[in-house]
Amino acid sequence: MIEISIITYYEVVGGLLAKNALKQLSIFEDFVIDNLVIPMTESSAKISAELYSTLRQSGKSVDDIDLLIAGVAIDNDMTLVTNNENHFNRIPGLKIDNWSKLLLKEQI
């Protein structure tokens, strides 16, 4: 089972709708049925707000939507799987794995 944040769900659905990619949207919705969408809570929102404040004060801003995803991951003690290490490495307390490196390890 794969777990995704509700924010990631929003990003994917919004992007597919914007492209009118209805076939891909249907495939994604089928994927979601067999997996788990993690909600945003008051606790994860507070973590995201604290991250925003810390990063803004240090001049290392990150997009709000990515801070929301990070807040959900941190609040649920999860590892964020991404290919954007440079971006997400700025977020203190966030555990990340690079999916492209994980795929390469599986192929070896």
N, C-alpha and C positions, 0 to 999 in steps of 0.2 A: 504494500500500500504506500502511496505517495501522499504527502501532506503539503498543501499549498495554502497560503494566506488568502483571506478574502480580498485583500488588496491586489494580489497577483491575479486572482480570478477577475477582478474588475479590469485590470490592465489588458489581459488577454481578450476578454469579451469585447471591451471597448475598441481595441485595435482591429479585431476581426469584423465587428459591425461597421467600423469606419471604412474598411476596405470592401464591404459587402461580400465578405468571404463566408457565405452561409454554409457551404459544405464543410469548411474547416471548423466553423462554429459548432456544427452538429457533432463532428468528431471530438472536439474539445468537451462538449457537454457529456458525451458518452464516457469520456475519460474521467470526468469529475464524478460521475455516478459511482464508479468503482474505487474512488479515492476519498480523501478527507479534506474539506475546506475548513481551515482554522479561522475562527472569528476574531475580529478586533475587539478588545475589551477596554474598559477604563484603565486597567493596569498597563496594557500594551500601549495605549495612547499616551499615558504619562511617561513611559520609558521613551517613546518617540519624541515627545516634547523636550525631555531632558537631553536627549541626543542632539536635537536641533539647537538647543541653547549652547551646549558645550562646543559643538562644531562651528556654529556661527561666531562665537566668541574667539575661537582659535583661527578663524579665517579659512576653515576647511569645509565649507558648506557642501551638503549633499541634497539632491532633490527630495522634496517633501514625501513623495510617494515611496521612495526607497527607504526613507526613515521610518515610515509606517510599516513597511514590510519587515525592516530590521527590528522594530519594536515588538512585533508579533513573534518573530523568531526568538529574540532574547527572552521575552516573557514566558515562552513555552519551552525554553532550554533546548532549542533546535539548532541545527546547523543549516545555514543558508547555502544552497547550491546555486552557483552563478558562474558566468564566464567573465564577469566584470570585477575582477579582484582589485584593480586599482581604485575603483570607486568605493566598493564596500569595505576595503581594508581601512578606510578612514574612520570607520564606526567602532568606537571602543566597546569591548565586551561581546562583539558579534563573532560567532564561529562561522567560518566559511569553507567550502570546498569548491573547487573549480570543476564543473561537469565535464569540460573538454579533457581535462587531465584524468578524471575518473574513467572516461571512455577509453583513453589510451592505455591505462593500466589493465583494463579488461581485455584489450586486444593482444596484450603481450603474453 
